[in-house]
Every structure is written in C-alpha cells, then in structure tokens.
Amino acid sequence: MLNNNNLLAVAAIDGTNFVARGVKPSRDMLTAGLGVTMRAQENLLLYANYDANLPTGNTSKQTVSAGLRIRF
C-alpha cells in the first residue's frame, strides 16, 4: 500500500511476458453525496443514496445505491 512503484509483471494469453506501468492515483480528492430515507411502514424503510468522487486529476467515481431496511 505504501509502495509507489507502479510496475506490474503481466503475461498475455499467448504467454508473452511484459511489464505494465500502473496509474498513480490522485491525492486530495473531494467526495460529495446525498441520500434520502422514507418510512413506508412502521418497520419498513426505503432508501436511496448517491455518492461521487469529484473529478480530480485522474480519478473519478460515482455510486448509486438503493434498498429497503426491515426492522423486526
């Protein structure tokens, strides 16, 4: 995790070996998101969430999740 050496030894399907250089992740990323939870019944909750890593450097990510929670 702390190694900045981004070299990776890989092999093609025909057996040819080569070295691939990985992309160094960006630093100082900003994450923003929002979510909503709605009570459908006394013990049933519905939720939806959206989170995003705002594009900084070479990194961006978006996540959408939804579901229900049942309490018993």
N, CA, C and O of each residue as an XYZ file, in Angstrom:
288
protein
N       0.810     -1.189      0.000
C       0.000      0.000      0.000
C       0.860      1.262      0.000
O       0.483      2.255     -0.623
N       1.984      1.248      0.671
C       2.811      2.449      0.735
C       3.861      2.501     -0.362
O       4.627      3.461     -0.433
N       3.912      1.483     -1.219
C       4.899      1.420     -2.279
C       4.403      2.201     -3.491
O       3.325      1.911     -4.008
N       5.173      3.186     -3.953
C       4.797      3.978     -5.120
C       5.288      3.369     -6.422
O       5.122      3.980     -7.478
N       5.890      2.178     -6.383
C       6.349      1.502     -7.583
C       5.135      0.888     -8.262
O       4.585     -0.102     -7.778
N       4.720      1.464     -9.370
C       3.502      1.033    -10.039
C       3.780      0.109    -11.216
O       3.029      0.122    -12.192
N       4.839     -0.692    -11.150
C       5.143     -1.646    -12.211
C       4.499     -2.983    -11.882
O       4.533     -3.437    -10.738
N       3.914     -3.607    -12.895
C       3.216     -4.865    -12.706
C       3.643     -5.815    -13.815
O       3.529     -5.484    -14.995
N       4.133     -6.994    -13.445
C       4.513     -8.005    -14.431
C       3.265     -8.769    -14.834
O       2.586     -9.350    -13.987
N       2.961     -8.772    -16.129
C       1.777     -9.454    -16.637
C       2.165    -10.356    -17.799
O       3.259    -10.231    -18.350
N       1.278    -11.257    -18.167
C       1.516    -12.159    -19.292
C       0.292    -12.145    -20.198
O      -0.847    -12.152    -19.730
N       0.548    -12.126    -21.512
C      -0.527    -12.198    -22.492
C      -1.042    -13.632    -22.572
O      -0.431    -14.555    -22.034
N      -2.157    -13.802    -23.242
C      -2.754    -15.131    -23.332
C      -1.856    -16.116    -24.074
O      -1.953    -17.325    -23.862
N      -0.968    -15.598    -24.957
C      -0.043    -16.484    -25.676
C       1.232    -16.761    -24.887
O       2.126    -17.447    -25.382
N       1.327    -16.234    -23.660
C       2.477    -16.498    -22.799
C       3.557    -15.434    -22.844
O       4.553    -15.552    -22.132
N       3.395    -14.406    -23.652
C       4.373    -13.329    -23.732
C       4.339    -12.519    -22.441
O       3.286    -12.014    -22.052
N       5.483    -12.392    -21.778
C       5.587    -11.608    -20.547
C       5.970    -10.177    -20.869
O       6.774     -9.931    -21.768
N       5.392     -9.225    -20.130
C       5.770     -7.823    -20.275
C       5.434     -7.094    -18.994
O       4.750     -7.624    -18.119
N       5.924     -5.869    -18.894
C       5.715     -5.047    -17.709
C       4.741     -3.932    -18.056
O       4.894     -3.263    -19.078
N       3.743     -3.733    -17.208
C       2.774     -2.655    -17.384
C       2.953     -1.655    -16.249
O       3.149     -2.039    -15.096
N       2.884     -0.397    -16.575
C       3.001      0.662    -15.569
C       1.609      1.090    -15.157
O       0.789      1.457    -15.999
N       1.342      1.043    -13.864
C       0.047      1.449    -13.335
C      -0.069      2.961    -13.259
O       0.920      3.679    -13.404
N      -1.267      3.429    -13.035
C      -1.529      4.859    -12.912
C      -1.471      5.232    -11.443
O      -2.123      4.605    -10.608
N      -0.693      6.251    -11.133
C      -0.606      6.724     -9.760
C      -1.884      7.484     -9.413
O      -2.235      8.440    -10.103
N      -2.580      7.075     -8.360
C      -3.830      7.759     -8.016
C      -3.604      9.209     -7.585
O      -2.549      9.572     -7.066
N      -4.621     10.011     -7.818
C      -4.559     11.419     -7.425
C      -4.635     11.550     -5.905
O      -5.098     10.645     -5.210
N      -4.180     12.671     -5.417
C      -4.277     12.980     -3.987
C      -5.311     14.072     -3.788
O      -5.745     14.725     -4.737
N      -5.695     14.255     -2.527
C      -6.602     15.335     -2.141
C      -7.912     15.286     -2.921
O      -8.280     16.249     -3.594
N      -8.612     14.157     -2.825
C      -9.883     14.000     -3.525
C     -11.030     14.527     -2.667
O     -10.959     14.516     -1.438
N     -12.077     14.982     -3.329
C     -13.267     15.502     -2.664
C     -14.443     14.578     -2.971
O     -14.712     14.267     -4.131
N     -15.138     14.144     -1.926
C     -16.303     13.277     -2.073
C     -17.545     14.039     -1.641
O     -17.548     14.717     -0.614
N     -18.602     13.918     -2.440
C     -19.881     14.550     -2.114
C     -20.994     13.533     -2.343
O     -20.862     12.627     -3.166
N     -22.065     13.692     -1.623
C     -23.170     12.758     -1.803
C     -24.435     13.251     -1.138
O     -24.437     14.228     -0.390
N     -25.508     12.544     -1.436
C     -26.773     12.838     -0.802
C     -27.573     11.548     -0.723
O     -27.317     10.590     -1.453
N     -28.526     11.545      0.161
C     -29.348     10.357      0.345
C     -30.697     10.722      0.910
O     -30.886     11.790      1.491
N     -31.626      9.818      0.727
C     -32.970     10.018      1.245
C     -33.455      8.687      1.812
O     -33.211      7.627      1.236
N     -34.141      8.757      2.942
C     -34.753      7.584      3.565
C     -36.223      7.897      3.801
O     -36.574      8.966      4.302
N     -37.080      6.945      3.430
C     -38.511      7.154      3.546
C     -39.123      5.978      4.325
O     -38.805      4.819      4.062
N     -39.987      6.287      5.264
C     -40.651      5.256      6.053
C     -41.915      4.817      5.306
O     -42.838      5.611      5.123
N     -41.955      3.549      4.875
C     -43.122      3.010      4.180
C     -44.141      2.458      5.178
O     -45.347      2.627      5.000
N     -43.650      1.801      6.223
C     -44.479      1.294      7.311
C     -43.687      1.490      8.592
O     -42.570      2.007      8.566
N     -44.257      1.083      9.693
C     -43.579      1.268     10.983
C     -42.218      0.586     11.024
O     -41.282      1.119     11.620
N     -42.093     -0.578     10.404
C     -40.837     -1.334     10.455
C     -40.162     -1.463      9.093
O     -39.245     -2.271      8.947
N     -40.589     -0.692      8.090
C     -40.051     -0.796      6.735
C     -39.571      0.565      6.256
O     -40.347      1.518      6.186
N     -38.279      0.651      5.924
C     -37.683      1.890      5.426
C     -37.139      1.666      4.021
O     -36.532      0.630      3.751
N     -37.350      2.620      3.128
C     -36.783      2.606      1.783
C     -35.713      3.688      1.726
O     -35.892      4.771      2.284
N     -34.603      3.399      1.055
C     -33.539      4.400      0.983
C     -32.922      4.442     -0.407
O     -32.978      3.468     -1.158
N     -32.334      5.584     -0.736
C     -31.572      5.778     -1.973
C     -30.432      6.734     -1.654
O     -30.630      7.742     -0.977
N     -29.238      6.414     -2.144
C     -28.044      7.232     -1.897
C     -27.270      7.429     -3.189
O     -27.256      6.555     -4.057
N     -26.631      8.574     -3.308
C     -25.739      8.879     -4.423
C     -24.470      9.492     -3.845
O     -24.538     10.455     -3.081
N     -23.318      8.941     -4.205
C     -22.024      9.464     -3.777
C     -21.126      9.604     -4.992
O     -21.202      8.801     -5.922
N     -20.283     10.612     -4.988
C     -19.367     10.838     -6.104
C     -18.038     11.366     -5.592
O     -17.997     12.229     -4.716
N     -16.959     10.845     -6.141
C     -15.645     11.476     -6.002
C     -15.564     12.462     -7.150
O     -15.548     12.063     -8.314
N     -15.513     13.726     -6.839
C     -15.471     14.738     -7.885
C     -14.175     14.593     -8.666
O     -13.125     14.324     -8.083
N     -14.239     14.772     -9.995
C     -13.043     14.546    -10.824
C     -11.883     15.438    -10.401
O     -11.934     16.660    -10.538
N     -10.845     14.804     -9.889
C      -9.605     15.497     -9.539
C      -8.466     14.670    -10.105
O      -8.302     13.506     -9.740
N      -7.692     15.250    -10.975
C      -6.584     14.505    -11.570
C      -7.101     13.375    -12.433
O      -7.875     13.605    -13.363
N      -6.680     12.150    -12.134
C      -7.048     11.007    -12.962
C      -8.084     10.105    -12.291
O      -8.234      8.951    -12.693
N      -8.788     10.589    -11.301
C      -9.709      9.748    -10.538
C     -11.104     10.363    -10.502
O     -11.264     11.553    -10.230
N     -12.108      9.539    -10.778
C     -13.491      9.934    -10.558
C     -14.289      8.658    -10.307
O     -13.962      7.598    -10.841
N     -15.333      8.767     -9.494
C     -16.133      7.601     -9.156
C     -17.532      8.064     -8.780
O     -17.696      9.096     -8.130
N     -18.548      7.295     -9.193
C     -19.920      7.576     -8.827
C     -20.555      6.283     -8.329
O     -20.337      5.217     -8.905
N     -21.337      6.379     -7.265
C     -22.003      5.212     -6.694
C     -23.463      5.554     -6.413
O     -23.764      6.573     -5.791
N     -24.359      4.697     -6.875
C     -25.781      4.825     -6.586
C     -26.196      3.554     -5.860
O     -25.887      2.451     -6.311
N     -26.890      3.701     -4.744
C     -27.381      2.532     -4.018
C     -28.810      2.793     -3.570
O     -29.190      3.924     -3.269
N     -29.584      1.729     -3.534
C     -30.971      1.821     -3.094
C     -31.353      0.500     -2.453
O     -30.763     -0.537     -2.755
N     -32.329      0.537     -1.578
C     -32.758     -0.704     -0.952
C     -33.824     -0.468      0.080
O     -34.420      0.605      0.171
N     -34.046     -1.508      0.857
C     -35.016     -1.392      1.941
C     -34.437     -2.007      3.206
O     -33.619     -2.927      3.163
N     -34.877     -1.480      4.308
C     -34.478     -1.977      5.623
C     -35.730     -2.409      6.373
O     -36.707     -1.667      6.475
N     -35.675     -3.613      6.887
C     -36.788     -4.151      7.668
C     -36.322     -4.323      9.101
O     -35.316     -4.982      9.363
N     -37.050     -3.736     10.015
C     -36.742     -3.884     11.454
C     -37.718     -4.860     12.064
O     -38.929     -4.744     11.875
N     -37.189     -5.823     12.798
C     -38.038     -6.787     13.482
C     -37.460     -7.167     14.799
O     -38.044     -7.975     15.520
